[in-house]
């Protein structure tokens, strides 16, 4: 099966029947239908008559006759390095539980993103299933010849009145057919359908044996955002998280459901923000993510706030001062006026500076790349408020590809 790799925002996939590394018009039409049915942001997946461009989305899409892997831009345009950077960001932000030794192995084998997640999922799941399948309690009401559990008094009195010899019982019964196991089994089935990796498929089939009595019917359109884990099933939490990734964008394109597409996609602006939050916490005293302390305006008469302010990171530094950090997964360039910082970002940062009295500086952080003349972590631009020049907006880029380098740069910026 054809596998295409493209860099988010910087590259496009041609639509052509003449080129090998291209989508055919039929494949492009299938992708367009999938984007619409799966509810993906059509502004971020631009499909024209000649090409497909992915903006902000990274991850994996499986079509009927081909798969597409979208990776973030890294220095050197090396897909292996790009995949490793993406995996490390997913690791540090809690999407995936990957040990460094595993990360090196997975990158060396050059598996695509779906194969990597499927490999991790089946490995983790079979390890837990070997310890025992999760059983949940279900309350049963039955008429029996002897007491089991406790007697259902209301029903039993009715039976005594009717001179029945059966005993109305209420008891708890262990069952493997529960929501958690159904989700895990559906993800295993998806892995068996799509994975080409021998070890992954072997572990997936072993897992299916353990879950043989579990019903496969699960509405993947209504996967729960959270699941109530307790001491009995907490060991399956990481497997459930990866199963959700595998199933979250699975969609049938035909009424019979025979043609299924799936994707594992992440928005890079959200992932970059979460990754920067992880890094900033390494050097700051306190970090509040998505602070909701203030509204921009208060409506006369009702005193109700409008336009919620939501800075990415409200940071308390070791010297007692506070700053705001707003992350932008956008390309800025030293050859453009103001490095290409957009007008709406200026207005947004102005609102933070004026509303947060105890914040003296707002930092805009962008991903570093070769189009920025200064090195990562060095000052790029600065502006002060006309009415109070002590309040500053400062722009920096961060070498996000290297975790330790990024931490050093953040330490220089913030300390």
C-alpha positions as CSV (number, residue, x, y, z in Angstrom):
1,X,0.0,0.0,0.0
2,X,1.2,3.5,-0.9
3,X,2.5,5.6,2.0
4,X,3.0,9.3,1.6
5,X,4.9,11.6,4.0
6,X,4.4,15.3,4.0
7,X,5.6,18.2,6.2
8,X,2.9,20.2,7.8
9,X,2.4,23.7,6.2
10,X,5.7,23.6,4.2
11,X,5.0,20.9,1.7
12,X,2.0,19.7,-0.3
13,X,0.9,16.4,-1.8
14,X,0.3,16.6,-5.5
15,X,-2.9,15.2,-7.0
16,X,-1.9,13.3,-10.2
17,X,-2.1,9.9,-11.9
18,X,1.3,10.5,-13.4
19,X,3.4,10.8,-10.2
20,X,4.2,8.0,-7.8
21,X,4.3,10.2,-4.6
22,X,0.9,11.7,-5.2
23,X,-2.8,11.1,-4.5
24,X,-4.9,10.1,-7.4
25,X,-8.1,12.2,-8.0
26,X,-10.2,9.3,-6.5
27,X,-8.0,9.2,-3.4
28,X,-8.3,13.0,-3.1
29,X,-12.0,12.7,-3.3
30,X,-12.0,10.0,-0.7
31,X,-9.9,12.3,1.6
32,X,-12.3,15.2,1.0
33,X,-15.3,13.1,2.0
34,X,-13.5,11.8,5.1
35,X,-12.5,15.3,6.2
36,X,-16.1,16.3,6.0
37,X,-17.7,13.2,7.6
38,X,-15.1,13.1,10.4
39,X,-15.7,16.7,11.3
40,X,-12.1,17.8,10.7
41,X,-11.3,21.5,10.2
42,X,-11.6,21.9,6.4
43,X,-9.7,25.2,6.6
44,X,-6.6,23.3,7.9
45,X,-6.8,20.6,5.2
46,X,-6.8,22.4,1.9
47,X,-7.7,20.3,-1.0
48,X,-7.5,21.9,-4.5
49,X,-7.6,20.4,-7.9
50,X,-3.9,20.0,-8.0
51,X,-2.6,19.5,-4.4
52,X,-3.4,18.9,-0.7
53,X,-1.8,21.0,2.0
54,X,-2.0,20.3,5.8
55,X,-1.9,23.3,8.0
56,X,-1.5,22.8,11.8
57,X,-2.6,19.1,11.7
58,X,0.1,16.5,12.2
59,X,-0.4,12.7,12.4
60,X,-1.7,9.9,10.3
61,X,-4.6,9.3,7.9
62,X,-5.5,5.9,6.5
63,X,-7.4,5.8,3.2
64,X,-8.6,2.7,1.3
65,X,-5.6,2.5,-1.0
66,X,-2.9,4.6,0.7
67,X,-1.9,6.3,4.0
68,X,-0.7,9.8,4.7
69,X,1.7,10.8,7.5
70,X,1.9,14.5,8.3
71,X,5.0,15.5,10.3
72,X,6.2,18.8,11.8
73,X,9.0,20.8,10.2
74,X,12.5,20.2,11.6
75,X,16.0,21.2,10.6
76,X,17.4,19.2,7.8
77,X,13.9,18.0,6.6
78,X,14.6,14.5,7.9
79,X,11.4,12.5,8.3
80,X,13.0,10.2,10.9
81,X,14.1,13.2,13.0
82,X,10.8,14.9,12.5
83,X,8.9,11.7,13.7
84,X,11.2,11.5,16.7
85,X,10.6,15.1,17.7
86,X,6.8,14.6,17.4
87,X,7.0,11.4,19.5
88,X,8.9,13.2,22.2
89,X,6.4,16.0,22.3
90,X,3.6,13.4,22.6
91,X,5.5,11.7,25.3
92,X,6.2,14.8,27.4
93,X,2.6,16.1,27.1
94,X,1.1,12.8,28.3
95,X,-0.4,11.5,25.0
96,X,2.0,8.5,24.9
97,X,3.9,6.5,27.5
98,X,7.2,5.9,25.8
99,X,10.5,5.1,27.5
100,X,13.6,6.6,25.9
101,X,14.9,3.1,25.0
102,X,11.6,2.4,23.2
103,X,11.8,5.7,21.4
104,X,15.2,5.0,19.9
105,X,14.1,1.5,18.8
106,X,10.8,2.8,17.2
107,X,12.6,5.6,15.3
108,X,15.4,3.2,14.1
109,X,12.8,0.8,12.7
110,X,11.3,3.8,10.8
111,X,7.7,2.8,11.5
112,X,5.0,5.4,10.7
113,X,3.1,7.1,13.4
114,X,0.1,4.7,13.3
115,X,2.5,1.6,13.5
116,X,4.3,3.2,16.4
117,X,1.1,3.8,18.4
118,X,-0.2,0.4,17.5
119,X,3.0,-1.2,18.6
120,X,3.0,0.6,21.9
121,X,-0.8,-0.1,22.4
122,X,-0.6,-3.9,21.8
123,X,2.6,-4.2,23.8
124,X,1.1,-2.5,26.8
125,X,-2.3,-4.2,26.5
126,X,-1.0,-7.8,26.3
127,X,1.2,-7.2,29.3
128,X,-1.8,-6.2,31.3
129,X,-4.1,-8.9,29.9
130,X,-1.5,-11.5,30.9
131,X,-2.1,-10.4,34.5
132,X,-5.8,-10.9,34.0
133,X,-8.8,-9.5,32.0
134,X,-10.7,-6.7,33.7
135,X,-14.0,-7.8,35.1
136,X,-16.7,-5.4,36.2
137,X,-19.7,-6.0,38.5
138,X,-23.2,-6.1,37.1
139,X,-26.2,-6.3,39.4
140,X,-28.4,-9.3,38.5
141,X,-32.0,-9.9,39.4
142,X,-33.0,-13.6,39.0
143,X,-35.5,-16.2,40.4
144,X,-33.5,-19.1,41.8
145,X,-34.0,-22.4,43.7
146,X,-31.5,-21.3,46.4
147,X,-30.3,-18.0,47.8
148,X,-27.5,-16.2,46.0
149,X,-26.4,-12.8,47.1
150,X,-29.4,-11.4,49.0
151,X,-33.1,-11.7,48.8
152,X,-35.1,-9.1,46.9
153,X,-37.7,-8.6,49.7
154,X,-40.3,-6.7,47.6
155,X,-40.3,-9.3,44.8
156,X,-40.1,-12.2,47.3
157,X,-43.2,-11.1,49.1
158,X,-45.1,-11.0,45.8
159,X,-43.9,-14.5,45.1
160,X,-44.9,-15.8,48.5
161,X,-48.3,-14.4,47.9
162,X,-48.5,-16.3,44.6
163,X,-47.2,-19.4,46.4
164,X,-44.1,-19.6,44.2
165,X,-41.2,-21.8,45.5
166,X,-38.5,-19.7,43.6
167,X,-36.5,-17.2,45.6
168,X,-36.0,-13.6,44.2
169,X,-32.3,-12.9,44.5
170,X,-30.1,-9.8,43.9
171,X,-26.5,-10.6,43.3
172,X,-23.4,-9.1,41.7
173,X,-21.9,-10.9,38.8
174,X,-18.5,-10.5,37.3
175,X,-18.4,-9.8,33.5
176,X,-15.8,-9.2,30.9
177,X,-18.3,-7.6,28.5
178,X,-18.0,-4.0,29.7
179,X,-17.4,-0.6,28.0
180,X,-13.7,-0.6,28.7
181,X,-13.1,-4.0,27.2
182,X,-15.3,-3.2,24.2
183,X,-13.2,-0.1,23.4
184,X,-10.0,-2.1,23.8
185,X,-11.3,-4.9,21.5
186,X,-12.4,-2.4,18.9
187,X,-9.0,-0.8,18.8
188,X,-7.4,-4.3,18.6
189,X,-9.6,-5.1,15.6
190,X,-8.5,-1.8,14.0
191,X,-4.9,-2.6,14.5
192,X,-5.3,-6.1,13.0
193,X,-6.9,-4.5,9.9
194,X,-4.3,-1.8,9.3
195,X,-1.0,-2.9,10.9
196,X,1.7,-4.5,8.7
197,X,4.2,-5.0,11.6
198,X,4.5,-8.7,12.4
199,X,5.1,-8.3,16.2
200,X,2.2,-5.9,16.5
201,X,-0.2,-8.2,14.7
202,X,0.9,-11.1,16.8
203,X,0.2,-9.3,20.1
204,X,-3.1,-8.0,18.8
205,X,-4.3,-11.6,18.0
206,X,-3.2,-12.8,21.4
207,X,-5.2,-10.0,23.0
208,X,-8.3,-11.0,21.0
209,X,-8.1,-14.4,22.6
210,X,-8.3,-12.9,26.0
211,X,-11.3,-10.8,25.0
212,X,-13.1,-13.5,23.1
213,X,-16.3,-13.1,25.2
214,X,-16.4,-9.3,24.8
215,X,-18.9,-7.9,22.4
216,X,-17.3,-5.9,19.6
217,X,-20.2,-3.5,19.2
218,X,-19.1,-0.1,20.3
219,X,-20.2,3.3,19.0
220,X,-16.9,4.9,18.2
221,X,-18.7,8.2,17.6
222,X,-19.5,8.4,21.3
223,X,-16.2,7.5,22.9
224,X,-16.1,9.0,26.4
225,X,-13.6,11.8,26.9
226,X,-12.8,10.4,30.3
227,X,-13.2,7.1,32.0
228,X,-13.7,6.5,35.7
229,X,-10.7,4.3,36.6
230,X,-10.4,2.7,40.0
231,X,-7.9,0.3,41.7
232,X,-9.4,-2.6,39.7
233,X,-8.9,-1.2,36.2
234,X,-6.3,1.6,36.6
235,X,-3.6,-0.6,35.1
236,X,-5.5,-0.4,31.7
237,X,-5.6,3.5,31.7
238,X,-2.6,3.9,29.3
239,X,-4.0,1.2,27.0
240,X,-7.4,3.0,27.0
241,X,-5.8,6.3,26.2
242,X,-4.0,4.8,23.1
243,X,-7.1,2.9,22.1
244,X,-8.9,6.3,22.0
245,X,-6.2,7.7,19.7
246,X,-6.6,4.7,17.4
247,X,-10.4,4.9,17.3
248,X,-11.2,8.6,17.7
249,X,-11.5,9.4,14.0
250,X,-12.6,6.1,12.5
251,X,-15.4,6.7,10.0
252,X,-17.3,4.5,7.6
253,X,-17.7,6.1,4.1
254,X,-20.3,3.7,2.9
255,X,-23.7,2.7,4.2
256,X,-22.5,-0.9,4.6
257,X,-19.5,0.3,6.6
258,X,-17.1,-1.8,4.5
259,X,-14.9,1.1,3.6
260,X,-13.4,2.6,6.7
261,X,-11.0,5.5,7.1
262,X,-9.2,6.4,10.2
263,X,-6.8,9.0,11.5
264,X,-4.7,9.9,14.5
265,X,-4.3,13.7,14.3
266,X,-3.0,16.4,16.6
267,X,-3.2,20.2,16.2
268,X,0.3,21.5,16.4
269,X,-0.7,24.8,18.0
270,X,-2.3,22.9,21.0
271,X,0.6,20.4,21.1
272,X,3.2,23.2,21.0
273,X,1.4,25.0,23.8
274,X,1.2,21.9,26.0
275,X,4.9,21.1,25.3
276,X,6.0,24.7,26.2
277,X,3.9,24.4,29.4
278,X,5.8,21.2,30.3
279,X,9.2,23.0,29.7
280,X,8.3,26.2,31.5
281,X,7.4,24.3,34.6
282,X,11.0,23.1,34.7
283,X,12.2,26.7,35.3
284,X,9.3,28.6,37.0
285,X,7.9,28.6,40.4
286,X,4.2,28.3,39.3
287,X,2.5,27.9,35.9
288,X,-1.2,28.3,35.5
289,X,-2.4,27.0,32.1
290,X,-5.3,28.8,30.5
291,X,-5.9,31.3,33.3
292,X,-9.5,32.6,33.6
293,X,-9.1,35.3,36.1
294,X,-10.4,38.2,34.0
295,X,-12.9,39.2,31.4
296,X,-12.0,41.9,28.9
297,X,-15.1,44.0,29.5
298,X,-18.0,44.3,32.0
299,X,-21.5,44.9,30.7
300,X,-23.2,48.0,32.2
301,X,-26.2,47.2,34.3
302,X,-25.7,43.5,34.6
303,X,-22.0,43.6,35.6
304,X,-21.5,40.4,33.6
305,X,-18.2,39.9,32.0
306,X,-17.8,39.5,28.2
307,X,-14.8,38.2,26.2
308,X,-13.0,35.8,28.5
309,X,-9.2,36.4,28.6
310,X,-7.3,33.1,28.4
311,X,-3.6,33.5,28.3
312,X,-1.8,30.2,27.5
313,X,0.5,30.4,30.5
314,X,0.4,32.7,33.6
315,X,3.9,32.3,35.1
316,X,5.2,33.1,38.6
317,X,8.9,33.5,38.5
318,X,11.4,32.8,41.4
319,X,12.0,36.6,41.9
320,X,8.3,37.0,42.7
321,X,7.3,38.7,39.4
322,X,4.6,37.4,37.0
323,X,4.7,37.2,33.3
324,X,2.4,35.8,30.6
325,X,3.6,33.5,27.9
326,X,1.5,33.0,24.7
327,X,2.7,30.3,22.3
328,X,2.2,30.6,18.6
329,X,2.7,27.7,16.2
330,X,3.3,30.1,13.3
331,X,6.2,30.8,11.1
332,X,7.8,34.2,11.7
333,X,10.7,35.4,9.5
334,X,13.6,37.9,10.1
335,X,13.3,39.2,6.6
336,X,9.7,40.5,7.2
337,X,8.8,43.7,9.1
338,X,8.2,43.0,12.8
339,X,9.3,39.4,12.0
340,X,5.8,38.9,10.6
341,X,4.0,39.0,14.0
342,X,0.3,39.3,13.1
343,X,-1.9,42.3,13.9
344,X,-4.5,40.2,15.9
345,X,-1.7,38.8,18.1
346,X,-0.7,42.4,19.0
347,X,-4.3,43.2,20.0
348,X,-4.5,40.0,22.0
349,X,-1.2,40.7,23.9
350,X,-2.3,44.3,24.5
351,X,-5.4,43.0,26.3
352,X,-3.3,40.9,28.6
353,X,-0.9,43.7,29.4
354,X,-3.7,46.2,30.2
355,X,-6.0,43.8,32.1
356,X,-3.4,42.0,34.3
357,X,-2.1,44.7,36.5
358,X,0.6,42.5,38.2
359,X,2.0,41.3,34.9
360,X,4.9,43.5,33.5
361,X,5.9,41.4,30.5
362,X,4.1,39.3,27.9
363,X,6.2,36.9,25.9
364,X,5.3,35.6,22.4
365,X,7.1,32.3,21.8
366,X,7.4,30.9,18.3
367,X,9.1,27.7,17.0
368,X,12.7,28.4,15.9
369,X,13.7,27.7,12.3
370,X,16.3,28.6,9.7
371,X,14.4,31.7,8.6
372,X,15.1,33.4,11.9
373,X,18.5,35.1,11.9
374,X,19.1,35.1,15.6
375,X,19.6,31.8,17.5
376,X,16.8,30.3,19.5
377,X,16.2,31.9,22.9
378,X,17.6,35.3,21.9
379,X,15.6,38.5,21.8
380,X,13.9,39.3,18.5
381,X,11.4,42.2,19.0
382,X,10.1,44.3,21.9
383,X,7.4,46.9,22.3
384,X,6.2,49.0,25.3
385,X,2.7,50.4,26.0
386,X,2.4,54.1,25.0
387,X,0.9,54.9,28.4
388,X,3.3,52.8,30.4
389,X,6.6,51.7,28.7
390,X,7.4,49.5,31.7
391,X,4.8,47.1,30.3
392,X,6.5,45.1,27.5
393,X,5.6,42.7,24.7
394,X,8.7,40.6,23.8
395,X,9.1,38.1,21.0
396,X,11.4,35.1,21.1
397,X,11.8,31.8,19.2
398,X,12.4,28.5,20.9
399,X,14.5,25.6,19.7
400,X,11.7,23.1,20.5
401,X,13.3,20.2,18.7
402,X,15.9,19.7,21.5
403,X,14.3,19.6,25.0
404,X,17.4,20.4,27.0
405,X,18.3,23.3,24.7
406,X,14.8,24.6,24.9
407,X,15.0,24.5,28.7
408,X,18.2,26.5,28.7
409,X,16.7,29.1,26.3
410,X,13.6,29.5,28.5
411,X,15.8,29.9,31.6
412,X,17.7,32.7,29.9
413,X,14.5,34.4,28.8
414,X,12.7,34.1,32.1
415,X,15.4,34.4,34.8
